[in-house]
Amino acid sequence: MTIHDNRYQQYVKILREELVPAMGCTEPIAIAYAAALVRHTLGALPDRVTVEVSGNIIKNVKSVVVPHTGGLRGIASAVAAGVVAGDEEKELEVISRVTEEEIAAIRDYAAHAEIHVRHASTPHIFDIMITASRGAESAFVRIAQHHTNVVCIRRGEEILLEKEIAREENGLTDRSTMNIESIIEFADCVEIPDVEAVLNRQIAYNMAIAEEGLRNPYGANIGKTLLRNHGGDLFYKMRAYAAAASDARMNGCELPVIINSGSGNQGITTSVPVIVYARTQRMTQEELLRALCVSNLVTAHLKTGIGRLSAYCGAVSAGCGAAAGIAYLMGGRYDMIAHTVVNALAMCSGIVCDGAKASCAAKISSAIDAGLLGLEMYQSGDQFYGGEGLVKKGVENTISVIGDLASKGMSETDREIIRLMMD
């Protein structure tokens, strides 16, 4: 692969598309973004808001703290934050700069404004529709398929923007030709200036929130528990730092993270263990950046077949990505990385997603553990073989099967999880 190859340019674009900053869990932030945009379109603070969302949005917003709200949770709180204090131009950093006075105003608006939340009847897994009104004036905004994909804006009856809701990857670089072999080729040959800005930002942001999660109490303190009891073990240290970042993120920490495949927890999981390993082993910065190319692109590759939201826990894919990056740092290439990914997928592909909340940190720890065990299995000459359960012959075939399991086989599971959470 050379820098002139189409696939090289695709991989650079994918990294730049995926590794973007977000303040807070991305689903409530997407709601806040839509709310800020609808207020901007309306031209005034609305006195009535109706928000209709798909089931997966309900699932991922119900239990997570919305940053800069003084600890509020849920869809109505995300709407309040967006309409009161959101800057729509910042997209997923829409509520990154909020004053104490605005926090008080958000809480007052959430408590007293007329905000109606409805489960939308929609074929789309990711769908947010917000109608806001003040007096006789109204505005409408719709985001579908991914977190910043605005597909409709209306002011009254005037259509300001309308575009077709296509497949999930609409507007993003094609990922259909991604594979493990070419990802490794890209990491080996990539010109560092092409990726260093986005990856250095990922290192800085995601390690900052990991360290914050270890300094202060957040959620169930999974990271602190791991570090306190197993801090001398490098593999536990990697799990602890990643879990601590999620502890903080799921429980109201106001630091941003660099996301992957639309998820902050996936961005954390795919990067923090690789960074901790590289720093502990005194690897060079260039080695770390190349390994992060592997971990991030493997995660994005696995998530392409699964979809951004599903009943399948996204940390599993990111844990595989992290282990792939660590294998790369150890000097492994295709054989080692492919076996690591297959082994990890065979172990923990049954973890379900029941929304964003404190226990995500524990699932992240489990996913990283599976990835690292898959790596150790390869080092010991052991593996899971094609024909055993969902494992197929060849890493790409196994990845494809897991994508089908998550996107098709678990659709009814997803509906039941949402039903149980809404009871």
HUHUJO-V846170 format. One record per residue. N is the residue number from 1. SS is DSSP state (h for helix, s for strand, l for the rest). PHI is phi as a letter, one per 30 degrees, with the letter a starting at -180 (NA if undefined). OMEGA is omega in degrees with one decimal (none if undefined). Layout:
BEGIN
n->N ss->SS phi->PHI omega->OMEGA
n->N ss->SS phi->PHI omega->OMEGA
END
This chain:
BEGIN
n->1 ss->l phi->NA omega->176.1
n->2 ss->l phi->b omega->-178.0
n->3 ss->l phi->d omega->-179.4
n->4 ss->l phi->d omega->-179.6
n->5 ss->l phi->d omega->179.1
n->6 ss->h phi->e omega->-178.1
n->7 ss->h phi->d omega->175.5
n->8 ss->h phi->e omega->-179.3
n->9 ss->h phi->d omega->177.0
n->10 ss->h phi->d omega->-178.0
n->11 ss->h phi->d omega->175.2
n->12 ss->h phi->d omega->179.8
n->13 ss->h phi->d omega->179.9
n->14 ss->h phi->d omega->178.1
n->15 ss->h phi->d omega->-179.2
n->16 ss->h phi->d omega->177.6
n->17 ss->h phi->d omega->-172.0
n->18 ss->h phi->d omega->-171.8
n->19 ss->l phi->d omega->-179.7
n->20 ss->l phi->c omega->-178.4
n->21 ss->s phi->d omega->173.7
n->22 ss->s phi->b omega->176.9
n->23 ss->s phi->c omega->179.4
n->24 ss->l phi->i omega->178.9
n->25 ss->l phi->e omega->-165.8
n->26 ss->h phi->d omega->179.6
n->27 ss->h phi->d omega->174.1
n->28 ss->h phi->d omega->178.1
n->29 ss->h phi->d omega->175.2
n->30 ss->h phi->d omega->175.6
n->31 ss->h phi->d omega->178.7
n->32 ss->h phi->d omega->177.2
n->33 ss->h phi->d omega->177.7
n->34 ss->h phi->d omega->-179.8
n->35 ss->h phi->d omega->177.4
n->36 ss->h phi->d omega->-179.9
n->37 ss->h phi->d omega->-179.9
n->38 ss->h phi->d omega->176.0
n->39 ss->h phi->d omega->178.4
n->40 ss->h phi->e omega->180.0
n->41 ss->h phi->d omega->178.8
n->42 ss->h phi->d omega->179.8
n->43 ss->l phi->i omega->-179.8
n->44 ss->l phi->a omega->175.5
n->45 ss->l phi->d omega->-176.8
n->46 ss->l phi->d omega->173.4
n->47 ss->l phi->c omega->175.5
n->48 ss->s phi->b omega->178.3
n->49 ss->s phi->b omega->171.7
n->50 ss->s phi->c omega->179.5
n->51 ss->s phi->c omega->177.5
n->52 ss->s phi->c omega->-174.8
n->53 ss->s phi->b omega->176.0
n->54 ss->l phi->d omega->-175.3
n->55 ss->h phi->e omega->-179.6
n->56 ss->h phi->d omega->174.7
n->57 ss->h phi->d omega->176.0
n->58 ss->h phi->e omega->-177.4
n->59 ss->h phi->e omega->-173.4
n->60 ss->h phi->d omega->-179.8
n->61 ss->h phi->c omega->-171.4
n->62 ss->l phi->e omega->-167.8
n->63 ss->l phi->c omega->-174.0
n->64 ss->l phi->c omega->178.9
n->65 ss->s phi->d omega->176.1
n->66 ss->l phi->d omega->-178.5
n->67 ss->l phi->e omega->175.8
n->68 ss->l phi->i omega->175.6
n->69 ss->l phi->b omega->-176.8
n->70 ss->l phi->i omega->174.9
n->71 ss->l phi->j omega->-179.7
n->72 ss->l phi->d omega->178.6
n->73 ss->s phi->b omega->168.3
n->74 ss->l phi->j omega->-173.5
n->75 ss->h phi->d omega->-178.9
n->76 ss->h phi->d omega->178.7
n->77 ss->h phi->d omega->177.4
n->78 ss->h phi->d omega->176.1
n->79 ss->h phi->d omega->-179.2
n->80 ss->h phi->e omega->180.0
n->81 ss->h phi->d omega->-178.6
n->82 ss->h phi->d omega->-176.1
n->83 ss->h phi->d omega->-176.9
n->84 ss->h phi->d omega->-169.2
n->85 ss->h phi->b omega->-174.6
n->86 ss->l phi->d omega->172.4
n->87 ss->l phi->c omega->-172.4
n->88 ss->h phi->d omega->-179.5
n->89 ss->h phi->d omega->-178.0
n->90 ss->h phi->d omega->177.6
n->91 ss->h phi->h omega->-174.7
n->92 ss->h phi->d omega->169.0
n->93 ss->h phi->c omega->-172.3
n->94 ss->l phi->e omega->179.5
n->95 ss->l phi->c omega->-178.5
n->96 ss->l phi->d omega->-179.8
n->97 ss->l phi->b omega->-176.9
n->98 ss->l phi->b omega->-179.6
n->99 ss->l phi->d omega->176.9
n->100 ss->h phi->d omega->178.3
n->101 ss->h phi->d omega->178.9
n->102 ss->h phi->d omega->176.2
n->103 ss->h phi->d omega->177.6
n->104 ss->h phi->d omega->179.2
n->105 ss->h phi->d omega->176.7
n->106 ss->h phi->d omega->-178.2
n->107 ss->h phi->d omega->178.3
n->108 ss->h phi->d omega->-180.0
n->109 ss->h phi->d omega->179.8
n->110 ss->h phi->d omega->-177.3
n->111 ss->h phi->d omega->-169.2
n->112 ss->h phi->b omega->-178.2
n->113 ss->l phi->d omega->179.4
n->114 ss->s phi->d omega->-179.4
n->115 ss->s phi->c omega->-179.8
n->116 ss->s phi->c omega->-179.9
n->117 ss->s phi->c omega->-178.3
n->118 ss->s phi->b omega->173.6
n->119 ss->s phi->d omega->-174.2
n->120 ss->l phi->d omega->169.8
n->121 ss->l phi->d omega->-172.9
n->122 ss->l phi->b omega->176.0
n->123 ss->l phi->d omega->-174.3
n->124 ss->l phi->c omega->-179.8
n->125 ss->l phi->d omega->178.9
n->126 ss->l phi->c omega->-177.0
n->127 ss->s phi->a omega->178.0
n->128 ss->s phi->b omega->178.4
n->129 ss->s phi->b omega->-178.8
n->130 ss->s phi->b omega->173.1
n->131 ss->s phi->c omega->-179.9
n->132 ss->s phi->b omega->180.0
n->133 ss->s phi->b omega->172.5
n->134 ss->s phi->b omega->-173.8
n->135 ss->l phi->i omega->-178.9
n->136 ss->l phi->c omega->-177.5
n->137 ss->s phi->d omega->179.5
n->138 ss->s phi->b omega->176.4
n->139 ss->s phi->b omega->-176.8
n->140 ss->s phi->b omega->176.3
n->141 ss->s phi->b omega->175.9
n->142 ss->s phi->b omega->173.4
n->143 ss->s phi->c omega->-177.4
n->144 ss->s phi->b omega->172.4
n->145 ss->l phi->i omega->168.2
n->146 ss->l phi->a omega->-156.9
n->147 ss->l phi->d omega->-178.6
n->148 ss->l phi->b omega->-176.9
n->149 ss->l phi->d omega->179.9
n->150 ss->s phi->d omega->-175.5
n->151 ss->s phi->c omega->179.5
n->152 ss->s phi->a omega->170.8
n->153 ss->s phi->b omega->176.7
n->154 ss->s phi->b omega->168.7
n->155 ss->s phi->c omega->-172.1
n->156 ss->l phi->i omega->177.5
n->157 ss->l phi->c omega->-177.7
n->158 ss->s phi->d omega->178.5
n->159 ss->s phi->d omega->179.8
n->160 ss->s phi->c omega->178.0
n->161 ss->s phi->a omega->172.9
n->162 ss->s phi->a omega->176.7
n->163 ss->l phi->b omega->-176.3
n->164 ss->l phi->d omega->173.0
n->165 ss->l phi->d omega->-177.8
n->166 ss->l phi->c omega->-179.2
n->167 ss->l phi->d omega->-169.5
n->168 ss->l phi->e omega->-175.8
n->169 ss->l phi->d omega->-179.5
n->170 ss->l phi->e omega->178.0
n->171 ss->l phi->i omega->-179.6
n->172 ss->l phi->c omega->177.5
n->173 ss->l phi->d omega->-179.3
n->174 ss->l phi->e omega->179.8
n->175 ss->l phi->c omega->-170.8
n->176 ss->l phi->d omega->-178.8
n->177 ss->l phi->c omega->178.0
n->178 ss->l phi->d omega->172.4
n->179 ss->l phi->a omega->-174.5
n->180 ss->h phi->d omega->-176.9
n->181 ss->h phi->d omega->-177.6
n->182 ss->h phi->d omega->174.9
n->183 ss->h phi->d omega->179.2
n->184 ss->h phi->d omega->176.4
n->185 ss->h phi->e omega->179.1
n->186 ss->h phi->d omega->-179.1
n->187 ss->h phi->d omega->179.9
n->188 ss->h phi->d omega->-171.2
n->189 ss->h phi->c omega->-172.7
n->190 ss->l phi->e omega->172.3
n->191 ss->l phi->d omega->-172.7
n->192 ss->h phi->e omega->177.7
n->193 ss->h phi->e omega->179.3
n->194 ss->h phi->d omega->-173.8
n->195 ss->l phi->b omega->-169.0
n->196 ss->h phi->d omega->-178.7
n->197 ss->h phi->d omega->-177.5
n->198 ss->h phi->d omega->-178.8
n->199 ss->h phi->d omega->176.2
n->200 ss->h phi->d omega->175.8
n->201 ss->h phi->d omega->177.0
n->202 ss->h phi->d omega->179.0
n->203 ss->h phi->d omega->-176.4
n->204 ss->h phi->d omega->-176.1
n->205 ss->h phi->d omega->-171.6
n->206 ss->h phi->d omega->174.3
n->207 ss->h phi->d omega->178.1
n->208 ss->h phi->d omega->-179.3
n->209 ss->h phi->d omega->174.8
n->210 ss->h phi->d omega->179.5
n->211 ss->h phi->d omega->175.5
n->212 ss->h phi->d omega->179.5
n->213 ss->h phi->d omega->176.7
n->214 ss->h phi->d omega->179.7
n->215 ss->h phi->d omega->-170.3
n->216 ss->l phi->b omega->-179.0
n->217 ss->l phi->d omega->175.4
n->218 ss->l phi->b omega->173.1
n->219 ss->l phi->h omega->-179.1
n->220 ss->l phi->c omega->175.4
n->221 ss->l phi->h omega->-179.5
n->222 ss->h phi->d omega->-179.3
n->223 ss->h phi->d omega->178.7
n->224 ss->h phi->d omega->-179.6
n->225 ss->h phi->d omega->179.0
n->226 ss->h phi->d omega->-176.7
n->227 ss->h phi->d omega->-179.6
n->228 ss->h phi->d omega->-174.3
n->229 ss->h phi->c omega->-174.5
n->230 ss->h phi->b omega->-170.7
n->231 ss->l phi->d omega->-179.6
n->232 ss->l phi->d omega->-177.9
n->233 ss->l phi->c omega->-175.2
n->234 ss->h phi->d omega->-179.0
n->235 ss->h phi->d omega->176.1
n->236 ss->h phi->d omega->179.0
n->237 ss->h phi->d omega->177.9
n->238 ss->h phi->d omega->178.2
n->239 ss->h phi->d omega->-176.7
n->240 ss->h phi->d omega->-178.6
n->241 ss->h phi->d omega->178.8
n->242 ss->h phi->d omega->179.5
n->243 ss->h phi->d omega->-179.8
n->244 ss->h phi->d omega->177.0
n->245 ss->h phi->d omega->177.7
n->246 ss->h phi->d omega->174.1
n->247 ss->h phi->e omega->-177.6
n->248 ss->h phi->d omega->-174.4
n->249 ss->h phi->d omega->-177.5
n->250 ss->h phi->d omega->-172.0
n->251 ss->l phi->b omega->166.1
n->252 ss->l phi->j omega->177.5
n->253 ss->l phi->d omega->-173.3
n->254 ss->l phi->c omega->174.9
n->255 ss->l phi->d omega->177.2
n->256 ss->s phi->d omega->171.3
n->257 ss->s phi->b omega->171.7
n->258 ss->s phi->c omega->-171.9
n->259 ss->l phi->d omega->170.9
n->260 ss->s phi->b omega->-179.4
n->261 ss->l phi->h omega->175.8
n->262 ss->l phi->i omega->-174.1
n->263 ss->s phi->b omega->174.7
n->264 ss->h phi->d omega->178.4
n->265 ss->h phi->d omega->176.6
n->266 ss->h phi->d omega->175.8
n->267 ss->h phi->d omega->176.9
n->268 ss->h phi->d omega->-173.5
n->269 ss->h phi->d omega->-176.7
n->270 ss->h phi->d omega->-174.0
n->271 ss->h phi->c omega->-170.6
n->272 ss->h phi->d omega->178.6
n->273 ss->h phi->e omega->179.9
n->274 ss->h phi->d omega->179.6
n->275 ss->h phi->d omega->179.9
n->276 ss->h phi->d omega->179.7
n->277 ss->h phi->d omega->-176.7
n->278 ss->h phi->d omega->-179.3
n->279 ss->h phi->d omega->-179.5
n->280 ss->h phi->d omega->-178.8
n->281 ss->l phi->d omega->177.0
n->282 ss->l phi->h omega->175.1
n->283 ss->l phi->d omega->178.3
n->284 ss->l phi->d omega->177.4
n->285 ss->h phi->d omega->178.7
n->286 ss->h phi->d omega->177.7
n->287 ss->h phi->d omega->178.8
n->288 ss->h phi->d omega->-178.1
n->289 ss->h phi->d omega->178.2
n->290 ss->h phi->d omega->178.1
n->291 ss->h phi->d omega->177.1
n->292 ss->h phi->d omega->171.8
n->293 ss->h phi->e omega->179.4
n->294 ss->h phi->d omega->-174.0
n->295 ss->h phi->d omega->-178.9
n->296 ss->h phi->d omega->-177.6
n->297 ss->h phi->d omega->174.5
n->298 ss->h phi->d omega->177.1
n->299 ss->h phi->d omega->179.5
n->300 ss->h phi->d omega->178.3
n->301 ss->h phi->d omega->179.0
n->302 ss->h phi->d omega->-177.5
n->303 ss->h phi->d omega->-178.5
n->304 ss->h phi->d omega->179.8
n->305 ss->h phi->d omega->-176.4
n->306 ss->h phi->d omega->-173.4
n->307 ss->l phi->j omega->-174.4
n->308 ss->l phi->d omega->179.0
n->309 ss->l phi->b omega->178.6
n->310 ss->l phi->a omega->174.9
n->311 ss->l phi->d omega->-176.1
n->312 ss->s phi->c omega->-176.6
n->313 ss->l phi->d omega->-178.3
n->314 ss->h phi->d omega->179.0
n->315 ss->h phi->d omega->179.2
n->316 ss->h phi->d omega->178.6
n->317 ss->h phi->d omega->-178.4
n->318 ss->h phi->d omega->175.4
n->319 ss->h phi->d omega->174.4
n->320 ss->h phi->d omega->179.0
n->321 ss->h phi->d omega->178.9
n->322 ss->h phi->d omega->179.7
n->323 ss->h phi->d omega->176.4
n->324 ss->h phi->d omega->178.0
n->325 ss->h phi->d omega->178.8
n->326 ss->h phi->d omega->175.6
n->327 ss->h phi->e omega->178.0
n->328 ss->h phi->d omega->178.2
n->329 ss->h phi->d omega->178.2
n->330 ss->l phi->d omega->-179.0
n->331 ss->l phi->j omega->179.7
n->332 ss->l phi->d omega->174.6
n->333 ss->l phi->b omega->-166.5
n->334 ss->h phi->e omega->-173.7
n->335 ss->h phi->d omega->-178.6
n->336 ss->h phi->d omega->-177.0
n->337 ss->h phi->d omega->179.5
n->338 ss->h phi->d omega->179.2
n->339 ss->h phi->d omega->177.7
n->340 ss->h phi->d omega->-179.5
n->341 ss->h phi->d omega->-179.7
n->342 ss->h phi->d omega->-179.9
n->343 ss->h phi->e omega->-178.8
n->344 ss->h phi->d omega->179.5
n->345 ss->h phi->d omega->179.5
n->346 ss->h phi->d omega->-174.6
n->347 ss->h phi->d omega->-164.8
n->348 ss->h phi->b omega->-179.9
n->349 ss->l phi->d omega->179.2
n->350 ss->l phi->c omega->-179.6
n->351 ss->l phi->d omega->-178.1
n->352 ss->s phi->c omega->173.5
n->353 ss->l phi->c omega->174.4
n->354 ss->l phi->c omega->173.5
n->355 ss->l phi->j omega->179.3
n->356 ss->l phi->d omega->-179.6
n->357 ss->l phi->a omega->-171.4
n->358 ss->l phi->e omega->-175.0
n->359 ss->l phi->d omega->174.2
n->360 ss->h phi->e omega->-179.9
n->361 ss->h phi->d omega->178.5
n->362 ss->h phi->d omega->177.7
n->363 ss->h phi->d omega->175.5
n->364 ss->h phi->d omega->177.9
n->365 ss->h phi->e omega->179.9
n->366 ss->h phi->d omega->-179.2
n->367 ss->h phi->d omega->177.4
n->368 ss->h phi->d omega->177.8
n->369 ss->h phi->e omega->178.7
n->370 ss->h phi->d omega->178.3
n->371 ss->h phi->d omega->-179.2
n->372 ss->h phi->d omega->175.9
n->373 ss->h phi->d omega->175.6
n->374 ss->h phi->e omega->176.7
n->375 ss->h phi->d omega->179.7
n->376 ss->h phi->d omega->175.9
n->377 ss->h phi->e omega->179.5
n->378 ss->h phi->d omega->-179.5
n->379 ss->h phi->d omega->179.6
n->380 ss->l phi->c omega->-179.3
n->381 ss->l phi->i omega->-178.4
n->382 ss->l phi->c omega->179.2
n->383 ss->l phi->a omega->167.8
n->384 ss->l phi->c omega->-171.8
n->385 ss->l phi->c omega->174.4
n->386 ss->l phi->e omega->-176.3
n->387 ss->l phi->j omega->176.9
n->388 ss->l phi->c omega->-178.7
n->389 ss->l phi->i omega->-178.4
n->390 ss->l phi->d omega->-179.4
n->391 ss->l phi->d omega->177.2
n->392 ss->l phi->c omega->177.2
n->393 ss->l phi->d omega->-179.3
n->394 ss->l phi->j omega->-175.4
n->395 ss->h phi->d omega->-177.4
n->396 ss->h phi->d omega->177.3
n->397 ss->h phi->d omega->177.4
n->398 ss->h phi->d omega->177.5
n->399 ss->h phi->e omega->179.5
n->400 ss->h phi->d omega->179.3
n->401 ss->h phi->d omega->179.8
n->402 ss->h phi->d omega->175.8
n->403 ss->h phi->d omega->177.9
n->404 ss->h phi->d omega->177.6
n->405 ss->h phi->e omega->-174.9
n->406 ss->h phi->d omega->-172.8
n->407 ss->h phi->d omega->-177.4
n->408 ss->h phi->c omega->-173.3
n->409 ss->h phi->d omega->-175.6
n->410 ss->l phi->c omega->-178.2
n->411 ss->h phi->d omega->177.7
n->412 ss->h phi->d omega->174.2
n->413 ss->h phi->e omega->179.3
n->414 ss->h phi->e omega->179.8
n->415 ss->h phi->d omega->-179.7
n->416 ss->h phi->d omega->176.1
n->417 ss->h phi->e omega->179.9
n->418 ss->h phi->d omega->178.9
n->419 ss->h phi->d omega->-179.5
n->420 ss->h phi->d omega->-179.9
n->421 ss->h phi->d omega->-178.6
n->422 ss->h phi->d omega->179.4
n->423 ss->l phi->d omega->none
END
